[in-house]
Amino acid sequence: MSETAEPNVGTFTLGASPAVETLAAVEVPEHREWMLPNGFAWVFPGEGNSGGLSRPVIMADGFNLGRSELDKLYQGLETGDFPLVSELRRRGRDVILLGFEERSASILDNAETAMAAIMRTIAEQVGDTRLVVGGFSMGGIVTRYALAKFERQRMDHRTGLYFSYDSPHRGASIPVGVQAFSYFIPFPNDFAKQMNSPAARQMLWRHYDKDTGKIGVAPERTEFLAALERVGGWPQIPLKIGVANGRADGVGLPDVKPGEVALRIDRIYPGTTFYTQAQGDDVTAAYLNRRFPKADKTVTTSGFPELDGAPGGTLHTYEILAGAMRKLGGTVDLRHKDVCFVPSVSAVAVRDIETQSDLYLNIDGLPPEESELDDFLCSPTTTPHTGITQELCTWLMDRLPD
């Protein structure tokens, strides 16, 4: 080990997409590929469909660093609890998986790719079935903006149904101590690049600024929300539906109690400790320490709700970080593998996530019109962010236009 720097543990990223990290033994069937501005798409014809697209379903990839890996996305959609692509095709739906050259690029830029995919689909479609357009995680935000922009420009997107799958309509949460640690690693690294990317700064409810050390709403998020408002906020023509991987009854992760140690590291970055988010002022979120070049830092928050244990789709945040540490010789005390990433109230667009009462709201007790979506479903149990479950997928499929 170098005596001048701690090891570069920032070779990982946090994937917010159904894409699997290791390919399973599922063969990707024959498909066509479209090249699009700043992106591409794989087109799988529905059973019995030939000579053009008949009943198209466009599904956009989610947030990560780098180019979309549609083989991994396909396998993630097929090898979970429900084979979503196969079932759509069996029902005669043409499936279009939409990927991006840079998944962490600005949502506004990737929305241009989505618009190009919609236009290409319209050009190749036979028949008059309305399109289905949506996406997973940030893909649902990209397509939401794209459809709204079409309408603002008075262009016909021919879309009958918009869907989002655990998309952060009111923001997502990555613990600020984890964000800060990405910049504490004394090398340029992929994790820091992801945390400081345009998409992360637009999506995250609170962002840790690497230059000032301040925690707040990133300027890029403020600008994105203003841009979204300028195109009307939502598309008005299609039916808007969404699903959440978190529960609707206000129950999140009861084992993730506020203010507890989530992960402690030794041997490398010795003593570095991450805590589950607690309420209050000057609350310690993380203590960061490194030997080479020597530095330490305490990251504190004020006025935060208990985000890590909130109802919502979860991310293996601390498990991924612990794995990176072990790989490079560190020892870890990992107590909470998963924390909330997209709160349920954000995924179904009923509340912002700034207060404890809104974050832990019993969504089941609300009248349906409280949501900005026309219809939605939350998972009966807490499931991983964008986890493909039979209940959520069959509910979505039963609402596709004929």
N, C-alpha and C positions, 0 to 999 in steps of 0.2 A: 504493500500500500504506500502511496506517495506520502512523504512527510511534509509536503508543502500545501496539500489540499485534501479535504475530505473527498471520498469517491463521488462520482457523478451518478446519483441515484435517480435523476430526472429523465430516464429513458422511457418512462411509461406515460400514458395519457388516460384520461377518464372518458370512456366511451358512453355516449348517450344515444344509443341506437340499438335495435334488435340484433345488429351484426354480432356474430360470434367471433371470439379471438382465435380459436383453433377450429379448423375445418373438420366437420363430422363426415361420416361416410354417406353423404347424400350427393348424388350427381346432379349438377345443374342442367336442366333440359335445354334442348335447342331453342335458340332465341335470336332475334335480330338486335343490332346495336345502332342507336342513333347518336351521332355526335352533335352536341348542342353548344351554344356559347357558354363557356366556363363550366361545362358539364357534359353528361352523357346519360343515356337510358338504355335499359335492356327491356325488350318487348317480347312477352310470352303470349301467344294466341290462346284464346279460350277454346275449349273442346267444341268441335264442330264449326269453328270460325275459320274461314279461308277467304282470301281475296280482299283483304282490308280489315281494319279494326271495326268491330261491331258494337261491343259493350265495354268501353275502356274504363279501367281503374288505374289512376296515376297515384303512386305511393312514393313520397320523397324520403330520402335518407335523413338521419339525424346528425347531432353534433359530435365531432371529434376533430382530430388534427390530420390534415393531409387529404389525399384523394379518396373518394368513396371506394370501398371494396365491395362491389355488388355481389360477388360470390359469397362473401361472408354474410352480407345482408340477407341474401336468398336463403342461406342455410339457417340463419337465425329465425327467419319467418317460417321455416319448414320443420325444424327439429325441436321446437318447444312443445307446449301442451296441445297445439293445434296446427296442422299444416295449412297455413293461411293461403299461400299462393296456389297450391294444388286444389284447395276447395273452391277458391274463386274461379279457377280455370274449369273445374268440373261443372260449375254452374254456368259456363258459357261466357265468363268475363275475361276480357283481354287484360293482362296485368302488365303495367309499365312501371318498372322500378327506376326511379330518378336519382341519379348520383351527381356529385359536384366535384369539380377539380380541387377545390379547397373547402372542406366542410366547416372550417373555422372562419371563413371569409364573412364579410358583412351579410346580414340577412337580406338587405336590399339588393346586393349584387346577386346572391343566389336566387332571389325571386325572379330575376331576369331569365335565369336558366329555366325555372319552373314555367314562366310565361311562354318561353320558346317551346317547351315540351307540350304545353297545352295547344299551342297553335299547330304544331306538327301533328298532334293527335287529331285535331279537327280536320286537317287537310287530308288525312288518310282514312278517316272514318267513313263507313258505309252505313246507311240507316240513320235514324234520328233519335236513338237512345241518348239521353243526357249523360254527360261525363260524370265520373266520380273522381274527385281530386282531394288529396290530403297528404298527411305524412306522420312520421313518428318523431316524437320529441320536437326538436327545432324544425324538422321538416314540416310539421303542422303550422308553425309560425311563418315559415317561408311561403307556403302555399296560401295561407290566409292573406298575407300581404299581396301576393301575386293576383289573386282573384279580386281583391278589393281595388287594386290598381287598374285592372281591366275595366271594372265598372266605372271608376273615376274617369277613365279615358273614353268611356262610352263604346267599348269594344265587347262583342258578344263572346264570352268564354264557354258558352254552351254547357255549363256545369249545373247539374241538378242536385248534387250532394257534395258538401264539403265535410271532411272528417279530420279530427285530430286524435292522436293516440298518445296520451300522457304528455301533452305539449304544455310548455310553461307560459300560458297566456298571461299570468300575472307575475311571472318571474320564477327562477329556480335558485337553489341554494347549494353552494359548495362551501364548507366551513372556511372562514376567513383565515384561520391558522394554517390550514392546508394550502390555501392560495399563497399566503406569505412564505411558507416553506419552499415553494417552487422557486422563488427569487433568492432564497437564502443559500441554495445550492451554489457553490462558487464556480460554476461553469454555465455557459449557455446550454439550455436543455429543452427537450420537447415539452415537458410538463409546464415550464414557465411560458413557453411560446403559446401553448394552448390557453393557459389562464389569462394571458394578456392579449389574446386574439380579439379581432373586432366582434365576432359572434359571442364570445364569452362576456365581453364588456356590455353587449346589448342585452344578453339574456339574464345575467345574474342579478338577483335582487340587491345584493350588496357586493361591491368589488373592492379588493385590496389593491391600492395603487403602489406599484413597485418603486416609483420615484419619490413619492411624498410619505409613504407609509401610512397614509390615511385610508380609512374605510368609509365608503359611501356609495351613492349612486353614481356610476360612471357617466361621464358626459355623453358617451356613445349610446347609453341606454336612454337618456333623456331625449337625445336627437332621434333615436329610432321610434320611441313612443310618439313623438311629434309627427314624424313621417307617417306612421300608421294612422294617426288621427287625421292627417291631411287627405288620406284616401278613404276616409269614412270608418276606419277602425276594423270593420268586418265586411265581407261581401254580403250583399243584401238579397241577391237573387236565389242562390242555392239554399236548400235546407242545411243547417249547420248542426252537426252532431259531434260528440266527443266522448272518449272514455278515459278513465283514470286508473292507474295501477294501485292507488291508495284507496282506503276505505272511506265511506260516506258518513259513518256514525261518530266521527270525532275521535276514534281510537287509532293511535299511530303505532309506535314501537315502545310498548310499556317497559321493556328492559333497558331502553336508552334513557336513563334518568339524567336530568340536567346537572352540569358541573362535575361529572365523573371523568376519570381518566378513560379516554377512548383508545389511545395508543401511546406507549412509551418505548423509546429506542435507546439502545446502548451499544458500546463498542465503536460504532461510527455515529457521528452526531450525538454523542453521549448525553443522556439526560433529556433529550428533546421529548417533549410531552404534549399531546393534544388532548383537549378536554371537550366533552359534549357541551353544546351551547346552552347557557343558562340566562335567565332574565337578570336585570339589574344594571348598575353602572360600574364601569371599570372592572368588568368580569374578565378573568384570564381565560382566553380561548386557546392559547398555546404558549409554551416556552420553547424557544429554539436555541440550540447550542451547537457549535462546531469547534473543532480543535485547530484546523488549518484551512485558511488563515483564521486565527482565533476571533470569535465573535459570539455574542449571545443576544437574544431579543425576546421580550415578552409582548405578546399580541393580546390586546384587550378590546372588549366591545362594550358599548353602552346602549341601552334601549332595545336590545334584540329580544324577540320571543324565543321560545325553546324549539328551535328549528330542527335539530338533529333527530328528535324523537317524534316529530309531527306526523299526522296522517299523510301519506303520500307514497309515490313510487320511490323505491330505494336504489341507492348506488353503493357498490362495494368499495366505497372510498378508502376506508382505513385498511381493508384487506389487501387492496391493490398496493397501497403505500407500504404496508408491512412486508409484502412479498418482494418489493423492490429492495427494501433494506436487507432482508435475509439473503438475497442473491449476492449482495456485495459484502457479506460478512458481518452484518449487524445482528444483534439479538433484539427481539421485540416482545413486549407484553401487550398483546392485542386483546382488548376486552369488548370492543364493539366493531364488528366487521362492516356493518351496513348502517347508513344514516339516510334520512329523507333527502331526496334530491328535488323532485317536483311535488310540492304539496297538493293534496286533492283539491283544495279550494282554487288553486291556480289552474290545474288541469281542466276543471269544468267551469272556470271563469265565473265564480260566484263572489269571490272576495280577494282583496289584496292580502299579502302575507306579512304585514308589518306588525300586527298586534296578536297577542296570545289568544284572545277570544276569537278573532277571525281565523287564525291558523288552525285552531282545534274545533272549529264550528261543526255542529251536527248538521251536515248537508241534507240528510234525510228529512229533517224537520222544516225545510224551506219550501215555499211554493215554487213551482218550476220556473216561473218568470224571473226569479232572482238571478238566473244564469244568463249570460250573453249568448249561450248556445240555445238552439231550439229544443234539443234533447240530449241527454247524457246518461252515462252509466259509470258508477264506481265499482271497483272490485270488491267482492265480499270479504276478502282477506288482503292483507298487505302483500304486494308482489313487487318484484324488481321493476325498476323503471323500463318501460316499453316491453315488459315481459308479455309474450304471446300466450294468452290463455283462451281456453275454449269459450268461456262465458262472455268475455269481452268481444271476441272475434265473431261468434255467432250472432250476438246482438247487433254488431256493425253490419254484417252481411244481410241480416233480415231487413235492413232499412235501405238497401241499395235500390235505385230506381229501375223500373222495368223498361 
